[in-house]
Amino acid sequence: MGFLKAFGGALGGSFANQWLEYMAQPANMTDHVLLARARAVKVNGSENNDGEENGMVISNGSKFLVPENTCLILVKNGGIEGVIAEPGGYTYTTDNVPEARSMFAGDGFFASTFGQSFEQFKYGGQPGNQQVAFYVNLKDIAGLRYGTQNPIRYKDAFYGNMMLAVTSNGTYTIKVVDPVLMFKNLIPVDIASGQGRGIFELGDGNDGGVEDSLFAGFVGSLGAALSAFTKGGKSIDDIQGGTVEFAKEVNKAVEENYQWGTKYGLEIVNVQPMGLDWDDNSAEMINKFNLGNLMQGGVGAGYMAAQAADGLKAAGQNGGAANMAGMGIGFGMMGNMMPNMNNMGAMQNPIAAQQMQQAQQMQQAAPQAPAAPAPAAPEAPATPAEGETPAQA
């Protein structure tokens, strides 16, 4: 009991034309469809319209076409009978054929991803006269919108581990990495049993609130993802140029908080922010932080040296030697302060060091104002001659 592989890969189109009827994914699997029920297709390529139930009948010898980027899941009484994630054509058999297999997952990613999931949820009974087959979309599900009504608080390592708040909106992309987990834990029971609608699409108003739940998990993990992203020495401004890298941080946070991967078989593969805006308080804190950085270290030394040089030049043009002397006193005091302003920063910044040296040279070369002459000492009164009184002198 299981599937026999008739052909694989790109040969599917030509070989399938030799079948009178086979099961295939429906034509209405749009970009946001996670899962759709299989339809019987006649040899001329049209869908079997003899009734929905007739189109679902699966029996010994039924044939299945599995396209690229899809996974076939065969279900019986809520249990999974077979899983095929390799593109190609397959024949279902109830005979005891050694070559028949319940799972085709290739030798790559899926073979190691959902093999254990299949063993957990596979059907262990005898095949009935009717099963249900579904196709899972393995393409990227892109364009899922998000937006934060309230600012998201996070610790920003780029700005000295300050607690900041940001609002954001944009889109994100998810991918099914474990079709078995997704089918068992995310798809509503009525669809999974084959009794309800034959398609499950995110955001169509009939997804049972699944997209809203995903949205809440995504937004609820943004704060942790932003904090983790800035620990690498990057500002959130860098997210616009590194959306995949940021998506990895979001995916880690979502997995830690909501178990999207281990529970639902989903992974976030991309995030496209259309806006990232700090609130007013955060913007003010960032401005003060940047100003503080400017006034210390190599940057601060360079800044003060440049200011000193400009001040000396202006004084020489406008106030002459006297102003230059006054400016010299002030800059002398500044010169005593500047060595204490993180000399290591100046040494690491050659431009700042050069500016400091130029300022000191200008200060030394500035003409000094001539010293004022000392006041003349008062003349001593004449000594009276002998025999004279002071008045007579």
C-alpha atoms as a printed R data frame, in Angstrom:
    type eleno elety resid chain resno       x       y       z
1   ATOM     1    CA   MET     A     1   0.000   0.000   0.000
2   ATOM     2    CA   GLY     A     2   1.349   3.403  -0.956
3   ATOM     3    CA   PHE     A     3   2.627   5.236  -4.020
4   ATOM     4    CA   LEU     A     4   4.637   4.076  -6.981
5   ATOM     5    CA   LYS     A     5   6.639   6.693  -8.841
6   ATOM     6    CA   ALA     A     6   5.860   6.663 -12.559
7   ATOM     7    CA   PHE     A     7   8.031   9.580 -13.661
8   ATOM     8    CA   GLY     A     8   9.699  12.599 -12.164
9   ATOM     9    CA   GLY     A     9  10.385  16.258 -12.618
10  ATOM    10    CA   ALA     A    10   9.921  18.022 -15.933
11  ATOM    11    CA   LEU     A    11   8.736  14.855 -17.682
12  ATOM    12    CA   GLY     A    12   5.385  15.214 -15.948
13  ATOM    13    CA   GLY     A    13   3.629  17.106 -18.713
14  ATOM    14    CA   SER     A    14   4.268  14.572 -21.472
15  ATOM    15    CA   PHE     A    15   3.713  11.466 -19.374
16  ATOM    16    CA   ALA     A    16   0.525  12.805 -17.774
17  ATOM    17    CA   ASN     A    17  -1.011  13.167 -21.216
18  ATOM    18    CA   GLN     A    18  -0.922   9.361 -21.482
19  ATOM    19    CA   TRP     A    19  -3.233   9.068 -18.478
20  ATOM    20    CA   LEU     A    20  -6.981   9.088 -19.110
21  ATOM    21    CA   GLU     A    21  -7.594  10.738 -15.773
22  ATOM    22    CA   TYR     A    22  -5.416  11.867 -12.894
23  ATOM    23    CA   MET     A    23  -5.525  13.976  -9.740
24  ATOM    24    CA   ALA     A    24  -3.927  17.413  -9.803
25  ATOM    25    CA   GLN     A    25  -3.959  20.677  -7.940
26  ATOM    26    CA   PRO     A    26  -6.821  23.031  -8.867
27  ATOM    27    CA   ALA     A    27  -6.201  26.032 -11.071
28  ATOM    28    CA   ASN     A    28  -7.278  28.470  -8.343
29  ATOM    29    CA   MET     A    29  -4.215  28.038  -6.116
30  ATOM    30    CA   THR     A    30  -3.381  31.732  -5.878
31  ATOM    31    CA   ASP     A    31  -0.399  33.262  -4.075
32  ATOM    32    CA   HIS     A    32  -1.964  33.250  -0.586
33  ATOM    33    CA   VAL     A    33  -3.437  29.736  -0.783
34  ATOM    34    CA   LEU     A    34  -1.808  27.402   1.718
35  ATOM    35    CA   LEU     A    35  -3.777  24.289   0.834
36  ATOM    36    CA   ALA     A    36  -6.288  23.121  -1.795
37  ATOM    37    CA   ARG     A    37  -8.138  19.875  -2.317
38  ATOM    38    CA   ALA     A    38  -7.116  17.781  -5.324
39  ATOM    39    CA   ARG     A    39  -9.338  17.644  -8.409
40  ATOM    40    CA   ALA     A    40  -9.647  14.906 -10.994
41  ATOM    41    CA   VAL     A    41  -8.505  16.031 -14.444
42  ATOM    42    CA   LYS     A    42  -9.550  14.280 -17.642
43  ATOM    43    CA   VAL     A    43  -7.165  13.526 -20.485
44  ATOM    44    CA   ASN     A    44  -8.164  16.721 -22.307
45  ATOM    45    CA   GLY     A    45  -7.019  18.760 -19.332
46  ATOM    46    CA   SER     A    46 -10.456  19.750 -18.069
47  ATOM    47    CA   GLU     A    47 -11.519  19.213 -14.479
48  ATOM    48    CA   ASN     A    48 -13.942  16.433 -13.681
49  ATOM    49    CA   ASN     A    49 -17.257  18.207 -13.191
50  ATOM    50    CA   ASP     A    50 -19.353  15.140 -12.500
51  ATOM    51    CA   GLY     A    51 -19.725  16.318  -8.941
52  ATOM    52    CA   GLU     A    52 -17.349  17.307  -6.183
53  ATOM    53    CA   GLU     A    53 -17.436  13.864  -4.594
54  ATOM    54    CA   ASN     A    54 -16.727  12.081  -7.881
55  ATOM    55    CA   GLY     A    55 -13.753  14.319  -8.406
56  ATOM    56    CA   MET     A    56 -12.348  13.210  -5.020
57  ATOM    57    CA   VAL     A    57 -12.687   9.419  -5.369
58  ATOM    58    CA   ILE     A    58  -9.317   7.742  -4.885
59  ATOM    59    CA   SER     A    59  -8.909   4.021  -5.454
60  ATOM    60    CA   ASN     A    60  -6.328   1.422  -6.373
61  ATOM    61    CA   GLY     A    61  -4.535   2.693  -9.484
62  ATOM    62    CA   SER     A    62  -5.416   6.397  -9.039
63  ATOM    63    CA   LYS     A    63  -2.775   8.651 -10.522
64  ATOM    64    CA   PHE     A    64  -1.404  11.913  -9.131
65  ATOM    65    CA   LEU     A    65   0.574  14.708 -10.745
66  ATOM    66    CA   VAL     A    66   2.733  16.651  -8.287
67  ATOM    67    CA   PRO     A    67   4.101  19.949  -9.699
68  ATOM    68    CA   GLU     A    68   7.167  21.836  -8.528
69  ATOM    69    CA   ASN     A    69   6.823  23.707  -5.221
70  ATOM    70    CA   THR     A    70   3.859  21.652  -4.061
71  ATOM    71    CA   CYS     A    71   3.376  18.781  -1.645
72  ATOM    72    CA   LEU     A    72   0.656  16.129  -1.945
73  ATOM    73    CA   ILE     A    73  -0.955  14.890   1.282
74  ATOM    74    CA   LEU     A    74  -3.301  11.878   1.203
75  ATOM    75    CA   VAL     A    75  -5.680  11.738   4.174
76  ATOM    76    CA   LYS     A    76  -7.885   8.964   5.560
77  ATOM    77    CA   ASN     A    77 -10.095   9.438   8.662
78  ATOM    78    CA   GLY     A    78  -7.978  12.343   9.893
79  ATOM    79    CA   GLY     A    79  -4.727  10.407   9.558
80  ATOM    80    CA   ILE     A    80  -2.142  10.963   6.852
81  ATOM    81    CA   GLU     A    81  -1.634   8.012   4.510
82  ATOM    82    CA   GLY     A    82   0.987   9.493   2.255
83  ATOM    83    CA   VAL     A    83   3.118  12.554   1.580
84  ATOM    84    CA   ILE     A    84   4.821  13.427  -1.700
85  ATOM    85    CA   ALA     A    85   7.126  16.434  -1.958
86  ATOM    86    CA   GLU     A    86   9.048  15.335  -5.067
87  ATOM    87    CA   PRO     A    87   7.705  16.638  -8.387
88  ATOM    88    CA   GLY     A    88   6.555  13.927 -10.765
89  ATOM    89    CA   GLY     A    89   3.769  11.442 -11.466
90  ATOM    90    CA   TYR     A    90   2.646   8.755  -9.013
91  ATOM    91    CA   THR     A    91   0.241   5.821  -8.901
92  ATOM    92    CA   TYR     A    92  -1.601   4.920  -5.729
93  ATOM    93    CA   THR     A    93  -1.801   1.202  -4.972
94  ATOM    94    CA   THR     A    94  -3.480  -0.869  -2.286
95  ATOM    95    CA   ASP     A    95  -1.500  -3.938  -3.262
96  ATOM    96    CA   ASN     A    96   1.345  -5.244  -1.189
97  ATOM    97    CA   VAL     A    97   4.049  -4.025  -3.544
98  ATOM    98    CA   PRO     A    98   7.589  -3.775  -2.130
99  ATOM    99    CA   GLU     A    99   8.307  -0.631  -4.163
100 ATOM   100    CA   ALA     A   100   5.263   1.207  -2.810
101 ATOM   101    CA   ARG     A   101   6.117   4.019  -0.416
102 ATOM   102    CA   SER     A   102   4.096   6.260   1.856
103 ATOM   103    CA   MET     A   103   6.463   9.214   1.614
104 ATOM   104    CA   PHE     A   104   8.508  10.755  -1.174
105 ATOM   105    CA   ALA     A   105  10.520  13.686   0.135
106 ATOM   106    CA   GLY     A   106  13.737  13.588  -1.857
107 ATOM   107    CA   ASP     A   107  17.184  13.607  -0.322
108 ATOM   108    CA   GLY     A   108  17.264  17.255   0.658
109 ATOM   109    CA   PHE     A   109  15.487  19.653   2.964
110 ATOM   110    CA   PHE     A   110  12.091  18.006   3.312
111 ATOM   111    CA   ALA     A   111  13.462  14.513   3.903
112 ATOM   112    CA   SER     A   112  14.891  15.671   7.227
113 ATOM   113    CA   THR     A   113  12.211  18.232   8.006
114 ATOM   114    CA   PHE     A   114   8.901  16.419   8.134
115 ATOM   115    CA   GLY     A   115   9.836  12.741   8.204
116 ATOM   116    CA   GLN     A   116   9.254  12.612  11.961
117 ATOM   117    CA   SER     A   117   6.026  14.581  11.624
118 ATOM   118    CA   PHE     A   118   4.716  12.048   9.128
119 ATOM   119    CA   GLU     A   119   5.548   9.146  11.441
120 ATOM   120    CA   GLN     A   120   3.640  10.900  14.218
121 ATOM   121    CA   PHE     A   121   0.464  11.622  12.296
122 ATOM   122    CA   LYS     A   122   0.303   8.913   9.642
123 ATOM   123    CA   TYR     A   123  -2.785   6.745   9.329
124 ATOM   124    CA   GLY     A   124  -2.312   3.216  10.631
125 ATOM   125    CA   GLY     A   125  -5.540   1.506   9.502
126 ATOM   126    CA   GLN     A   126  -6.627  -0.220   6.337
127 ATOM   127    CA   PRO     A   127  -7.357   1.931   3.284
128 ATOM   128    CA   GLY     A   128 -11.000   2.696   2.657
129 ATOM   129    CA   ASN     A   129 -12.779   3.139  -0.622
130 ATOM   130    CA   GLN     A   130 -12.481   6.911  -0.408
131 ATOM   131    CA   GLN     A   131  -9.643   9.153   0.695
132 ATOM   132    CA   VAL     A   132  -9.029  12.874   0.390
133 ATOM   133    CA   ALA     A   133  -5.960  14.355  -1.302
134 ATOM   134    CA   PHE     A   134  -4.676  17.881  -0.745
135 ATOM   135    CA   TYR     A   135  -1.948  19.995  -2.325
136 ATOM   136    CA   VAL     A   136   0.136  22.225  -0.054
137 ATOM   137    CA   ASN     A   137   1.701  25.374  -1.512
138 ATOM   138    CA   LEU     A   138   5.459  25.335  -0.853
139 ATOM   139    CA   LYS     A   139   6.127  28.673  -2.551
140 ATOM   140    CA   ASP     A   140   6.795  31.836  -0.570
141 ATOM   141    CA   ILE     A   141   3.549  33.354   0.716
142 ATOM   142    CA   ALA     A   142   4.446  37.016   0.226
143 ATOM   143    CA   GLY     A   143   2.667  40.322   0.759
144 ATOM   144    CA   LEU     A   144   1.177  39.638   4.207
145 ATOM   145    CA   ARG     A   145   0.591  43.094   5.650
146 ATOM   146    CA   TYR     A   146   1.413  44.298   9.135
147 ATOM   147    CA   GLY     A   147   1.231  47.594  11.001
148 ATOM   148    CA   THR     A   148   1.708  48.709  14.604
149 ATOM   149    CA   GLN     A   149  -1.083  50.791  16.083
150 ATOM   150    CA   ASN     A   150   1.035  51.605  19.133
151 ATOM   151    CA   PRO     A   151   4.807  52.126  19.344
152 ATOM   152    CA   ILE     A   152   6.884  49.000  19.892
153 ATOM   153    CA   ARG     A   153   9.380  49.354  22.751
154 ATOM   154    CA   TYR     A   154  12.797  47.754  22.412
155 ATOM   155    CA   LYS     A   155  16.347  48.078  23.767
156 ATOM   156    CA   ASP     A   156  18.613  49.583  21.116
157 ATOM   157    CA   ALA     A   157  22.234  48.443  21.469
158 ATOM   158    CA   PHE     A   158  23.327  50.819  18.694
159 ATOM   159    CA   TYR     A   159  22.203  53.784  20.826
160 ATOM   160    CA   GLY     A   160  23.764  52.736  24.120
161 ATOM   161    CA   ASN     A   161  21.051  50.231  25.143
162 ATOM   162    CA   MET     A   162  18.467  52.966  25.475
163 ATOM   163    CA   MET     A   163  14.824  51.926  25.610
164 ATOM   164    CA   LEU     A   164  13.262  53.355  22.448
165 ATOM   165    CA   ALA     A   165   9.841  53.116  20.821
166 ATOM   166    CA   VAL     A   166   9.131  52.772  17.112
167 ATOM   167    CA   THR     A   167   6.110  52.368  14.866
168 ATOM   168    CA   SER     A   168   6.321  50.317  11.689
169 ATOM   169    CA   ASN     A   169   4.277  49.034   8.793
170 ATOM   170    CA   GLY     A   170   5.034  46.888   5.779
171 ATOM   171    CA   THR     A   171   4.765  43.307   4.572
172 ATOM   172    CA   TYR     A   172   6.293  39.973   5.465
173 ATOM   173    CA   THR     A   173   6.732  36.628   3.728
174 ATOM   174    CA   ILE     A   174   6.214  33.154   5.163
175 ATOM   175    CA   LYS     A   175   6.958  29.687   3.835
176 ATOM   176    CA   VAL     A   176   5.665  26.209   4.694
177 ATOM   177    CA   VAL     A   177   8.677  24.156   5.816
178 ATOM   178    CA   ASP     A   178   6.735  21.228   7.310
179 ATOM   179    CA   PRO     A   179   3.507  20.451   5.386
180 ATOM   180    CA   VAL     A   180   2.470  17.756   7.875
181 ATOM   181    CA   LEU     A   181   2.625  20.064  10.915
182 ATOM   182    CA   MET     A   182   0.896  22.819   8.979
183 ATOM   183    CA   PHE     A   183  -1.908  20.461   7.933
184 ATOM   184    CA   LYS     A   184  -2.466  18.983  11.399
185 ATOM   185    CA   ASN     A   185  -2.194  22.129  13.518
186 ATOM   186    CA   LEU     A   186  -3.223  25.048  11.318
187 ATOM   187    CA   ILE     A   187  -5.890  23.882   8.863
188 ATOM   188    CA   PRO     A   188  -9.475  23.967  10.224
189 ATOM   189    CA   VAL     A   189 -11.005  20.555  10.885
190 ATOM   190    CA   ASP     A   190 -13.824  20.897   8.360
191 ATOM   191    CA   ILE     A   191 -11.369  21.532   5.520
192 ATOM   192    CA   ALA     A   192  -8.885  18.884   6.660
193 ATOM   193    CA   SER     A   193 -11.645  16.257   6.789
194 ATOM   194    CA   GLY     A   194 -12.754  17.023   3.246
195 ATOM   195    CA   GLN     A   195 -16.213  18.120   4.382
196 ATOM   196    CA   GLY     A   196 -15.811  21.858   4.114
197 ATOM   197    CA   ARG     A   197 -14.536  24.177   1.438
198 ATOM   198    CA   GLY     A   198 -11.822  22.743  -0.739
199 ATOM   199    CA   ILE     A   199  -9.388  25.581  -0.301
200 ATOM   200    CA   PHE     A   200  -7.646  27.386   2.550
201 ATOM   201    CA   GLU     A   201  -6.468  30.904   1.743
202 ATOM   202    CA   LEU     A   202  -5.029  33.473   4.118
203 ATOM   203    CA   GLY     A   203  -6.959  36.719   4.332
204 ATOM   204    CA   ASP     A   204 -10.046  35.631   2.367
205 ATOM   205    CA   GLY     A   205 -12.330  36.115   5.369
206 ATOM   206    CA   ASN     A   206 -12.815  32.369   5.775
207 ATOM   207    CA   ASP     A   207  -9.488  31.329   7.248
208 ATOM   208    CA   GLY     A   208 -10.849  31.006  10.772
209 ATOM   209    CA   GLY     A   209  -8.780  33.926  12.044
210 ATOM   210    CA   VAL     A   210  -5.491  32.270  11.133
211 ATOM   211    CA   GLU     A   211  -4.051  35.351   9.420
212 ATOM   212    CA   ASP     A   212  -5.063  37.515  12.394
213 ATOM   213    CA   SER     A   213  -3.273  35.081  14.687
214 ATOM   214    CA   LEU     A   214  -0.154  35.170  12.513
215 ATOM   215    CA   PHE     A   215  -0.330  38.977  12.454
216 ATOM   216    CA   ALA     A   216  -0.493  39.145  16.260
217 ATOM   217    CA   GLY     A   217   2.482  36.812  16.586
218 ATOM   218    CA   PHE     A   218   4.522  38.781  14.072
219 ATOM   219    CA   VAL     A   219   3.873  42.194  15.655
220 ATOM   220    CA   GLY     A   220   4.328  40.766  19.141
221 ATOM   221    CA   SER     A   221   7.842  39.628  18.218
222 ATOM   222    CA   LEU     A   222   9.060  42.838  16.582
223 ATOM   223    CA   GLY     A   223  10.476  44.329  19.790
224 ATOM   224    CA   ALA     A   224  12.699  41.323  20.509
225 ATOM   225    CA   ALA     A   225  13.772  41.181  16.850
226 ATOM   226    CA   LEU     A   226  14.727  44.878  16.786
227 ATOM   227    CA   SER     A   227  16.797  44.493  19.954
228 ATOM   228    CA   ALA     A   228  18.602  41.464  18.534
229 ATOM   229    CA   PHE     A   229  19.243  43.204  15.203
230 ATOM   230    CA   THR     A   230  20.950  46.210  16.844
231 ATOM   231    CA   LYS     A   231  23.244  43.977  18.916
232 ATOM   232    CA   GLY     A   232  25.227  43.371  15.752
233 ATOM   233    CA   GLY     A   233  26.299  47.014  15.686
234 ATOM   234    CA   LYS     A   234  23.568  48.050  13.254
235 ATOM   235    CA   SER     A   235  20.946  50.742  13.462
236 ATOM   236    CA   ILE     A   236  17.366  49.950  12.553
237 ATOM   237    CA   ASP     A   237  17.947  52.283   9.609
238 ATOM   238    CA   ASP     A   238  19.994  49.416   8.166
239 ATOM   239    CA   ILE     A   239  16.929  47.171   8.005
240 ATOM   240    CA   GLN     A   240  15.915  48.667   4.681
241 ATOM   241    CA   GLY     A   241  19.047  47.194   3.144
242 ATOM   242    CA   GLY     A   242  19.040  43.929   5.079
243 ATOM   243    CA   THR     A   243  15.496  42.642   5.110
244 ATOM   244    CA   VAL     A   244  16.447  38.954   4.970
245 ATOM   245    CA   GLU     A   245  18.833  39.346   7.910
246 ATOM   246    CA   PHE     A   246  16.154  41.128   9.914
247 ATOM   247    CA   ALA     A   247  13.659  38.411   8.929
248 ATOM   248    CA   LYS     A   248  15.937  35.845  10.575
249 ATOM   249    CA   GLU     A   249  15.750  37.777  13.838
250 ATOM   250    CA   VAL     A   250  11.958  38.050  13.566
251 ATOM   251    CA   ASN     A   251  11.723  34.329  12.826
252 ATOM   252    CA   LYS     A   252  13.819  33.511  15.918
253 ATOM   253    CA   ALA     A   253  11.623  35.716  18.098
254 ATOM   254    CA   VAL     A   254   8.395  34.280  16.648
255 ATOM   255    CA   GLU     A   255   9.647  30.731  17.190
256 ATOM   256    CA   GLU     A   256  10.647  31.490  20.768
257 ATOM   257    CA   ASN     A   257   7.351  33.180  21.625
258 ATOM   258    CA   TYR     A   258   4.789  31.425  19.409
259 ATOM   259    CA   GLN     A   259   6.452  28.243  18.038
260 ATOM   260    CA   TRP     A   260   5.508  28.863  14.414
261 ATOM   261    CA   GLY     A   261   8.068  26.356  13.182
262 ATOM   262    CA   THR     A   262   7.766  23.528  15.696
263 ATOM   263    CA   LYS     A   263   3.979  23.764  15.933
264 ATOM   264    CA   TYR     A   264   2.737  25.020  12.561
265 ATOM   265    CA   GLY     A   265   5.617  24.237  10.206
266 ATOM   266    CA   LEU     A   266   5.936  27.886   9.125
267 ATOM   267    CA   GLU     A   267   8.960  30.143   8.759
268 ATOM   268    CA   ILE     A   268   9.381  33.873   8.127
269 ATOM   269    CA   VAL     A   269  11.731  34.318   5.176
270 ATOM   270    CA   ASN     A   270  11.511  38.053   4.464
271 ATOM   271    CA   VAL     A   271  10.320  41.334   5.941
272 ATOM   272    CA   GLN     A   272   9.782  44.507   3.911
273 ATOM   273    CA   PRO     A   273   9.241  47.526   6.225
274 ATOM   274    CA   MET     A   274   7.653  50.468   4.452
275 ATOM   275    CA   GLY     A   275   8.149  52.719   7.456
276 ATOM   276    CA   LEU     A   276  10.159  52.708  10.703
277 ATOM   277    CA   ASP     A   277   9.566  55.833  12.802
278 ATOM   278    CA   TRP     A   278  10.658  56.645  16.337
279 ATOM   279    CA   ASP     A   279   8.199  58.432  18.570
280 ATOM   280    CA   ASP     A   280   8.994  62.019  19.638
281 ATOM   281    CA   ASN     A   281  10.571  61.059  22.957
282 ATOM   282    CA   SER     A   282  12.842  58.481  21.321
283 ATOM   283    CA   ALA     A   283  13.877  60.926  18.592
284 ATOM   284    CA   GLU     A   284  14.868  63.479  21.251
285 ATOM   285    CA   MET     A   285  16.888  60.878  23.167
286 ATOM   286    CA   ILE     A   286  18.693  59.860  19.970
287 ATOM   287    CA   ASN     A   287  19.551  63.485  19.165
288 ATOM   288    CA   LYS     A   288  21.058  63.937  22.630
289 ATOM   289    CA   PHE     A   289  22.968  60.686  22.273
290 ATOM   290    CA   ASN     A   290  24.416  61.783  18.933
291 ATOM   291    CA   LEU     A   291  25.383  65.177  20.360
292 ATOM   292    CA   GLY     A   292  27.099  63.474  23.278
293 ATOM   293    CA   ASN     A   293  29.083  61.310  20.887
294 ATOM   294    CA   LEU     A   294  30.052  64.403  18.938
295 ATOM   295    CA   MET     A   295  31.449  66.124  22.028
296 ATOM   296    CA   GLN     A   296  33.661  63.276  23.218
297 ATOM   297    CA   GLY     A   297  36.284  60.961  21.836
298 ATOM   298    CA   GLY     A   298  38.000  61.571  18.520
299 ATOM   299    CA   VAL     A   299  34.943  63.200  17.038
300 ATOM   300    CA   GLY     A   300  34.638  65.623  19.930
301 ATOM   301    CA   ALA     A   301  38.310  66.543  19.829
302 ATOM   302    CA   GLY     A   302  38.142  67.195  16.132
303 ATOM   303    CA   TYR     A   303  34.987  69.242  16.573
304 ATOM   304    CA   MET     A   304  36.517  71.426  19.303
305 ATOM   305    CA   ALA     A   305  39.756  71.842  17.384
306 ATOM   306    CA   ALA     A   306  37.871  73.012  14.337
307 ATOM   307    CA   GLN     A   307  35.877  75.426  16.481
308 ATOM   308    CA   ALA     A   308  39.107  76.756  17.995
309 ATOM   309    CA   ALA     A   309  40.669  77.314  14.584
310 ATOM   310    CA   ASP     A   310  37.580  79.117  13.317
311 ATOM   311    CA   GLY     A   311  37.509  81.278  16.443
312 ATOM   312    CA   LEU     A   312  41.144  82.315  16.049
313 ATOM   313    CA   LYS     A   313  40.614  83.175  12.420
314 ATOM   314    CA   ALA     A   314  37.544  85.258  13.165
315 ATOM   315    CA   ALA     A   315  39.286  87.067  15.999
316 ATOM   316    CA   GLY     A   316  42.203  87.952  13.759
317 ATOM   317    CA   GLN     A   317  39.909  89.425  11.141
318 ATOM   318    CA   ASN     A   318  37.603  91.383  13.421
319 ATOM   319    CA   GLY     A   319  39.356  92.304  16.630
320 ATOM   320    CA   GLY     A   320  43.050  92.692  15.903
321 ATOM   321    CA   ALA     A   321  45.804  91.790  18.315
322 ATOM   322    CA   ALA     A   322  43.856  92.617  21.455
323 ATOM   323    CA   ASN     A   323  41.066  90.181  20.598
324 ATOM   324    CA   MET     A   324  43.642  87.610  19.556
325 ATOM   325    CA   ALA     A   325  45.198  87.912  22.990
326 ATOM   326    CA   GLY     A   326  41.836  87.443  24.681
327 ATOM   327    CA   MET     A   327  41.048  84.503  22.466
328 ATOM   328    CA   GLY     A   328  44.444  83.079  23.289
329 ATOM   329    CA   ILE     A   329  43.605  83.028  26.983
330 ATOM   330    CA   GLY     A   330  40.331  81.190  26.268
331 ATOM   331    CA   PHE     A   331  41.922  78.728  23.913
332 ATOM   332    CA   GLY     A   332  44.741  78.184  26.343
333 ATOM   333    CA   MET     A   333  42.171  77.029  28.862
334 ATOM   334    CA   MET     A   334  40.550  74.882  26.174
335 ATOM   335    CA   GLY     A   335  43.926  73.429  25.313
336 ATOM   336    CA   ASN     A   336  44.271  72.333  28.932
337 ATOM   337    CA   MET     A   337  40.849  70.678  28.721
338 ATOM   338    CA   MET     A   338  41.235  68.978  25.376
339 ATOM   339    CA   PRO     A   339  43.905  66.457  26.441
340 ATOM   340    CA   ASN     A   340  41.428  65.206  29.012
341 ATOM   341    CA   MET     A   341  38.744  64.629  26.357
342 ATOM   342    CA   ASN     A   342  39.665  61.090  25.473
343 ATOM   343    CA   ASN     A   343  43.111  61.421  23.944
344 ATOM   344    CA   MET     A   344  42.768  57.880  22.737
345 ATOM   345    CA   GLY     A   345  39.878  58.949  20.543
346 ATOM   346    CA   ALA     A   346  42.035  61.675  18.994
347 ATOM   347    CA   MET     A   347  44.830  59.239  18.377
348 ATOM   348    CA   GLN     A   348  42.393  56.894  16.657
349 ATOM   349    CA   ASN     A   349  41.127  59.734  14.510
350 ATOM   350    CA   PRO     A   350  44.045  61.210  12.478
351 ATOM   351    CA   ILE     A   351  41.894  64.033  11.163
352 ATOM   352    CA   ALA     A   352  40.941  65.089  14.673
353 ATOM   353    CA   ALA     A   353  44.585  64.930  15.782
354 ATOM   354    CA   GLN     A   354  45.658  67.045  12.828
355 ATOM   355    CA   GLN     A   355  42.989  69.623  13.598
356 ATOM   356    CA   MET     A   356  44.132  69.809  17.211
357 ATOM   357    CA   GLN     A   357  47.736  70.339  16.118
358 ATOM   358    CA   GLN     A   358  46.730  73.079  13.679
359 ATOM   359    CA   ALA     A   359  44.750  74.862  16.374
360 ATOM   360    CA   GLN     A   360  47.683  74.753  18.788
361 ATOM   361    CA   GLN     A   361  50.073  76.067  16.112
362 ATOM   362    CA   MET     A   362  47.718  78.930  15.322
363 ATOM   363    CA   GLN     A   363  47.490  79.757  18.999
364 ATOM   364    CA   GLN     A   364  51.314  79.836  19.324
365 ATOM   365    CA   ALA     A   365  51.730  81.892  16.158
366 ATOM   366    CA   ALA     A   366  49.166  84.519  17.143
367 ATOM   367    CA   PRO     A   367  50.812  87.964  17.768
368 ATOM   368    CA   GLN     A   368  50.790  89.001  21.357
369 ATOM   369    CA   ALA     A   369  49.418  92.422  22.293
370 ATOM   370    CA   PRO     A   370  52.239  94.823  23.385
371 ATOM   371    CA   ALA     A   371  52.509  95.247  27.107
372 ATOM   372    CA   ALA     A   372  51.378  98.637  28.457
373 ATOM   373    CA   PRO     A   373  54.277 100.851  29.843
374 ATOM   374    CA   ALA     A   374  54.645 100.895  33.630
375 ATOM   375    CA   PRO     A   375  53.435 104.171  35.252
376 ATOM   376    CA   ALA     A   376  56.259 106.612  36.232
377 ATOM   377    CA   ALA     A   377  57.105 106.792  39.921
378 ATOM   378    CA   PRO     A   378  56.178 110.160  41.615
379 ATOM   379    CA   GLU     A   379  59.132 112.590  42.222
380 ATOM   380    CA   ALA     A   380  60.344 112.840  45.782
381 ATOM   381    CA   PRO     A   381  60.008 116.340  47.352
382 ATOM   382    CA   ALA     A   382  63.223 118.424  47.414
383 ATOM   383    CA   THR     A   383  65.189 118.399  50.688
384 ATOM   384    CA   PRO     A   384  65.299 121.967  52.249
385 ATOM   385    CA   ALA     A   385  68.668 123.640  52.623
386 ATOM   386    CA   GLU     A   386  70.180 123.996  56.040
387 ATOM   387    CA   GLY     A   387  68.589 126.840  57.921
388 ATOM   388    CA   GLU     A   388  65.549 127.000  55.629
389 ATOM   389    CA   THR     A   389  62.057 126.120  56.579
390 ATOM   390    CA   PRO     A   390  59.996 123.950  54.188
391 ATOM   391    CA   ALA     A   391  57.850 126.882  53.191
392 ATOM   392    CA   GLN     A   392  60.907 128.923  52.209
393 ATOM   393    CA   ALA     A   393  62.133 126.041  50.036
